[in-house]
Amino acid sequence: MKIVVTDQVVFPENYKQMLGTMGCLEIYSSMPESLSDLIERIKDAEIILIGKTAIRREAFYYAIKLKMICVCHTGYDNVDLEAATARGIIVSNVPNYATEAVAEFVFAVALDLLRKIEVADVMAHKGEFDDHYYLHNRLLAGKTIGVIGAGNIGRRVMQIAHSFNMNVISTTVHPSPEREAELGVKFVPLDYLLTESDIVTLHIPLSSKTEHLMGIQELKLLKPSTILINTSRGKVIDEDALIEILRNKSIAGAALDVFEKEPLNVNSPMMNLDNLVLTPHIAFLSEETTDKCASVVAENVEMFLKGTPQNVVNPGVLKKE
C-alpha cells in the first residue's frame, strides 16, 4: 500500500510513524509545480493525503491505482468529487477540527483593525507614544456583526460575539425561528446584513452559488465604517472589486486570510493598501489544530484500510460498491 503526501501538510513525527506502519509512506514538502509533477507524485499511489493541491479530473487518468484521497482540511473544493466518485475513489476530510481556531482568528483581526494594534506596536517600537493617534479606535461592544453562514464556524463566531456584547445577525440557506432562538441571532437577507453590519465575516464553502458572492454591488452596500473579514475561501470575494472599494476608502478596512489565487502575488495591488490586513491562510493553524488534524487523517486512513471508511464526503461512491 503506497501512501503519498502530495504537498505541504504538517504532520507531527508520531503521526508520520503511525502512517508509516500502514503502508509505504512518501512525503513531499512542496506544492507540485505542474500537472505533470503532480502526476509523477501520485501515479503509483493507492492513497494520497492532500493539503492545498488541486486534484482535478485529468489527474485521475494517470493515478490508476488510486483508491482513497484524504483532504487534510475541512474544505474539499480542491477535489473533483464527481470524477473521484465515477472512478470509485473515496474522498474523506477532517471535519470541524479548526472551528475554534478560525473563530478566534476572526476576532484577532477584528481587534487589530478596530484598535490599531499592529500600528501601535510599530509606533511603540519607534518610541512614539502620542495617544492622540488612537482617539478614533473603536470597540466591539455594541457593534453589529453580520455572520454569513451558520455552519460550525459561523455558529462559534456568534457565540464569541455575544460574549463581547455584540448584536448578531446572520444570513444562511437554512433559516428557522428555532435556530434563531437557539443561537440568539436574527436571520436576515444578505442585502440587509450588508447594510446594517459594522463587521461582516464570511463562513461559507466555495461553490458555483457562492463564487464572487461579494461583488462590487454587494460591497457598495457596506457602511463606510464597516470591516470585512474573510477566512473561508478567497473566491467568495471579487478581489478586483474589493481593491476598488478599499482604495476609495468606501469601507473602514478588511482582513483577508484567503485569496482567489494562493500564494498571493507579491505584485498584487493589495500589498499597498493600508486599510487591509493580509495573512497567508493561517486562520486554521495552531499547535492544537495541527495535532487534531493529523490524528483524524491517520484515523481516516486506518478506517479505510479496515473497510469501514469514515468522514466520507462523496457517499455516492459507497453505494457503488
C-alpha positions in Angstrom: 0.0 0.0 0.0 1.7 3.2 -1.2 0.6 6.4 0.7 1.7 9.7 -0.7 1.5 13.1 1.0 1.3 15.4 -2.1 2.3 18.8 -0.6 2.9 21.0 2.4 0.9 19.1 5.0 2.3 19.3 8.6 2.4 16.0 10.4 4.0 15.7 13.9 6.6 12.9 13.9 4.5 10.5 15.8 1.7 10.6 13.1 4.3 10.1 10.4 5.4 7.0 12.2 1.8 5.8 12.5 1.1 6.3 8.8 4.4 4.6 8.0 3.1 1.4 9.7 0.0 1.4 7.4 2.0 1.4 4.1 5.0 2.7 2.2 4.8 6.4 3.1 6.2 9.1 0.7 6.1 12.7 1.7 6.5 15.8 -0.5 7.1 19.1 1.4 6.4 21.5 -1.5 3.4 22.1 -3.8 3.5 20.4 -7.2 4.9 22.7 -9.8 2.7 21.5 -12.6 0.1 18.8 -13.5 2.9 16.6 -14.8 4.7 17.0 -11.4 1.6 16.0 -9.6 1.0 13.0 -11.8 4.6 11.9 -11.2 4.0 12.1 -7.4 0.7 10.1 -7.4 0.9 7.8 -10.4 1.7 4.7 -8.2 -0.2 5.8 -5.1 -3.2 3.9 -3.7 -3.9 6.6 -1.0 -3.0 10.3 -1.3 -3.1 12.8 1.5 -3.5 16.4 0.2 -3.4 19.9 1.6 -3.9 22.6 -1.0 -3.1 20.5 -4.0 -6.0 20.5 -6.6 -6.9 17.1 -7.8 -8.9 17.6 -11.0 -10.4 15.2 -13.5 -7.3 14.9 -15.7 -5.1 13.7 -12.8 -7.3 10.6 -12.3 -6.5 9.3 -15.8 -2.9 8.7 -14.7 -3.4 7.7 -11.0 -4.9 4.3 -12.0 -4.1 2.6 -8.6 -5.7 5.4 -6.5 -8.4 4.2 -4.1 -8.6 7.0 -1.5 -8.0 10.7 -1.2 -7.8 12.2 2.3 -8.1 16.0 2.3 -6.2 17.2 5.3 -8.6 20.1 5.9 -12.3 20.5 6.3 -13.0 22.1 2.9 -12.7 19.8 -0.1 -13.4 22.1 -3.1 -9.9 21.3 -4.4 -11.0 17.8 -5.4 -13.2 16.9 -8.3 -15.8 14.8 -6.4 -17.7 13.8 -9.5 -14.6 12.4 -11.2 -13.5 10.7 -8.0 -16.9 9.1 -7.5 -17.0 7.9 -11.1 -13.7 6.2 -10.5 -14.8 4.6 -7.3 -12.3 6.7 -5.2 -13.3 7.5 -1.7 -12.7 11.1 -0.6 -12.6 11.9 3.1 -11.9 15.1 5.0 -11.2 16.3 8.6 -14.5 18.0 9.8 -14.6 20.6 12.5 -11.0 20.4 13.7 -10.3 24.1 13.3 -13.6 25.6 14.4 -12.2 27.2 17.5 -9.0 28.4 15.7 -10.8 30.1 12.9 -13.5 31.7 15.1 -10.8 33.1 17.4 -8.9 34.4 14.5 -11.9 36.4 13.3 -11.8 38.5 16.5 -8.0 38.7 16.5 -8.0 40.6 13.1 -11.2 42.5 14.0 -9.5 43.8 17.2 -6.3 44.6 15.2 -8.3 46.7 12.8 -10.5 48.4 15.3 -7.8 49.1 17.9 -4.8 49.6 15.5 -2.8 47.1 17.5 -0.3 46.3 14.7 0.2 50.0 14.0 0.6 50.8 17.7 3.2 48.1 18.1 5.3 49.6 15.3 5.0 53.1 16.7 5.8 52.0 20.3 9.0 50.3 19.0 9.9 53.7 17.5 9.4 55.3 20.8 6.3 57.2 19.7 3.7 57.3 22.5 1.3 60.0 21.2 -2.1 58.7 22.2 -4.0 61.2 20.1 -3.5 58.9 17.1 -5.7 56.3 18.8 -8.7 58.5 19.7 -10.7 57.1 16.9 -10.2 53.5 17.9 -13.5 51.6 18.2 -14.9 48.8 20.5 -16.5 45.6 19.6 -19.1 46.0 22.3 -22.4 47.4 21.0 -21.5 46.8 17.4 -23.4 44.6 14.9 -21.6 41.6 13.5 -23.0 40.0 10.3 -22.1 36.4 10.0 -22.6 35.0 6.5 -23.0 31.3 7.0 -24.3 29.4 10.1 -22.3 26.3 10.0 -19.9 25.2 12.8 -17.5 28.1 12.5 -20.2 30.6 11.9 -22.1 29.5 15.0 -19.0 29.6 17.1 -18.3 33.2 15.9 -21.8 34.1 17.0 -21.2 32.6 20.5 -18.0 34.6 20.9 -19.6 37.8 19.6 -22.3 37.5 22.3 -19.5 37.5 24.9 -18.3 40.8 23.5 -21.8 42.2 23.9 -22.3 42.5 20.2 -25.6 42.4 18.3 -25.5 39.4 16.0 -27.3 39.0 12.6 -26.8 36.2 10.1 -27.7 35.0 6.7 -28.0 31.3 6.0 -29.6 29.0 3.4 -31.4 27.2 6.3 -33.1 29.9 8.5 -35.7 29.0 11.0 -37.2 30.5 14.2 -35.9 27.5 16.1 -32.3 28.2 15.0 -32.7 31.9 15.7 -33.8 31.1 19.3 -31.1 28.6 19.8 -28.3 30.9 18.6 -29.7 34.1 19.9 -29.4 35.8 16.4 -31.7 37.2 13.8 -31.6 35.7 10.3 -31.9 38.3 7.7 -31.5 38.6 3.9 -27.9 39.3 2.6 -28.6 42.8 1.5 -30.0 43.8 4.9 -27.0 42.2 6.6 -24.5 44.1 4.5 -26.2 47.5 5.1 -26.6 47.1 8.8 -23.4 45.4 10.0 -20.3 47.0 11.5 -18.3 43.8 10.9 -19.1 41.3 8.2 -17.4 37.9 8.4 -17.7 35.1 5.8 -18.0 31.4 6.8 -19.3 29.7 3.7 -18.0 26.9 1.4 -17.0 27.7 -2.2 -19.5 26.7 -4.8 -21.0 27.9 -8.1 -23.5 29.8 -5.9 -21.0 31.4 -3.6 -18.2 32.3 -6.0 -18.0 36.1 -6.1 -20.9 36.3 -3.7 -19.3 39.6 -2.6 -19.1 41.5 -5.8 -19.0 45.3 -6.4 -22.7 45.7 -5.9 -22.7 43.9 -2.6 -19.5 45.7 -1.4 -21.1 49.0 -2.2 -23.9 48.2 0.3 -21.4 48.2 3.2 -21.2 51.3 5.5 -18.1 53.5 5.4 -17.3 52.3 9.0 -17.6 48.5 8.2 -14.8 46.0 8.4 -14.9 42.9 6.1 -13.3 39.6 7.2 -12.8 36.5 5.0 -11.4 33.3 6.4 -13.4 31.0 4.2 -12.4 30.8 0.6 -10.8 33.5 -1.5 -13.1 33.3 -4.5 -16.2 34.2 -2.5 -15.0 37.8 -2.8 -14.3 39.5 -6.1 -10.8 40.8 -5.3 -10.8 43.4 -8.0 -14.0 44.9 -6.6 -12.6 44.8 -3.1 -9.4 46.6 -4.2 -11.5 49.4 -5.7 -13.6 49.7 -2.5 -10.6 49.8 -0.3 -8.7 52.3 -2.5 -11.7 54.6 -2.4 -11.9 54.2 1.4 -15.5 53.2 0.9 -15.2 50.9 4.0 -13.0 51.2 7.1 -11.0 48.1 6.2 -10.7 44.4 5.5 -8.8 41.4 6.6 -8.1 38.5 4.2 -6.7 35.2 5.2 -7.6 33.5 1.8 -7.2 34.7 -1.8 -8.5 33.9 -5.2 -5.1 32.6 -6.1 -2.6 31.4 -3.5 0.0 32.3 -2.7 -0.8 35.9 -3.3 1.3 37.5 -6.0 3.9 39.9 -4.4 2.9 42.4 -7.1 -0.8 42.4 -6.2 -2.3 45.9 -5.6 -3.5 44.5 -2.3 0.1 44.7 -1.0 -0.1 48.5 -1.0 -3.4 49.0 0.8 -3.0 50.4 4.3 -6.6 49.5 5.3 -6.1 45.8 4.5 -4.7 43.1 6.9 -3.2 40.2 5.0 -2.4 36.8 6.4 -1.2 33.7 4.5 -4.1 31.3 5.0 -3.3 30.5 8.6 -6.5 31.1 10.5 -6.9 27.3 11.0 -3.3 26.8 12.2 -2.3 26.2 15.8 -0.4 23.5 17.7 -3.7 22.1 18.9 -5.4 22.0 15.4 -2.3 20.5 13.8 -2.3 17.7 16.2 -6.0 17.1 15.9 -6.0 17.2 12.1 -3.1 14.7 11.9 -4.9 12.4 14.3 -8.1 12.3 12.3 -6.1 11.9 9.0 -4.3 8.9 10.4 -7.7 7.5 11.7 -9.3 8.1 8.3 -6.6 6.0 6.6 -6.7 3.3 9.2 -10.5 3.0 9.0 -10.4 2.9 5.2 -7.9 0.1 5.3 -10.2 -1.8 7.7 -13.0 -1.5 5.2 -15.1 1.0 7.2 -14.2 4.4 5.8 -15.2 7.5 7.8 -15.7 11.2 7.1 -16.5 10.4 3.5 -17.6 13.5 1.6 -18.7 11.6 -1.6 -21.1 9.0 -0.1 -22.3 8.1 -3.6 -19.1 6.1 -4.0 -20.1 3.8 -1.2 -23.4 2.9 -2.9 -21.5 1.8 -6.0 -19.6 -0.9 -4.0 
